Amino acid sequence: MPAVNTSSLRPAVFILMGFPGIEHLQHWLSVPFTVLFITALTANSILILVIRLEKSLHSPMYLFLCMLAMVDIGLCTSTLPKVLEVLWLDNKDISFEGCFFQMFFIYVFVSLESSVLVMMAYDRYIAIYSPLLYTSKLSRTHIAKMFFLFLIRDIILTGMIPTLASRLPYCSSNIIPHCYCDHMAVAKLACANITMNSYYGLSVALFIAGFDVVLTSFSYIMIFRAVLKLGSKEARLKALNTCGAHLFVILTFYVTLMFNYFLYRVGNGIPVHVHNVFSVLYLLIPPVLNPIVYSVRTKEIRQAFLKHLMRRRVDPYARH
């Protein structure tokens, strides 16, 4: 598609270039992205269905896991359909409004992922530190209030990113060298000073990630203190094992997030298509891995899957 310039301050459409520099490989690149996208949607949907069908899983821990699965589905669907449309159909147009709506949902779901991981850390803290108060402290009302507060925080803070970017004058070009509407990739097209946009986006990312990491770290410090007070080695290992999947999910999310962030900020000598590939993967890897990790690591989920979806009898006392 030819380059399109516009003299308008508000172009009707933006042009998503996909992966500049490897256009001849874009159809091949679409194959792994499609497989990962379908895997993420299928695995998270199955996880939600299994937890819904199995009454023994209707506890706070699995409610948080359902929240994480729904956020992962939202994170995938906010980005990948348009990315695959660019790759498969070579349809690179996205409306001005659609671009900033996509940007809004991407950042809200990324921040919500971090928020749910914080709540899951708090869940493990209560389960290990105050097991007798677990159901009372984590009632559905309490969980709903926590989620609502995090949701409001994430919408207000991240919602300002596309709002500020949409008010910039776009009078030079409407060609985005990316496969989706990334904030800085779009803002750099503006014929105006974008210092405030850059610093605000950086401040929001550091505040949300920093605040959530501090809360999660505090929860795990308290968890480890409680575990060390347990009488036997077997009891300590059993308690820590309940946190294993969550720790892996946290590390996966924050490592991919930070790697993508620093790659974009300091990797000026790295080709654009490399930036773009990793920016898609950081939105895909956590949604793909999260349900798989929890399904593999959690015996109750595996048994419920076999019972409800595979129609197999399961011995609840079997060792796995």
Buried (B, 14 or more C-beta within 10 A) or exposed (E): EEEBEBEEEBBEBBBBBBBBBBEEEBEEBBEEBBEBBEBBBEBBBBBBBBBBEBEEBEBBBBBBBBBBBBBBBBBBBBBBEBBBBBBBEEEBBBEBEBBBBBBBBBBBBBBBBBBBBBBBBBBBBBBBBEEEEBEEBBEEEEBEEBBEEBBEBBBEBBBBBBEBBBEBEBBEBBBBBBBBBBBBBBBBBBEBEBEEBBEBBEEBBEEBBEBBBEBBEEBBEBBBEBBEEBEEEEEBEEBBEBBEBBBBBBEBBBEBBEEBBEBBEEEEEEEBBBBBBBBBBBBBBBBBBBBBBBBEBBEBBBBBBBBBEEEEEBEEEEEE
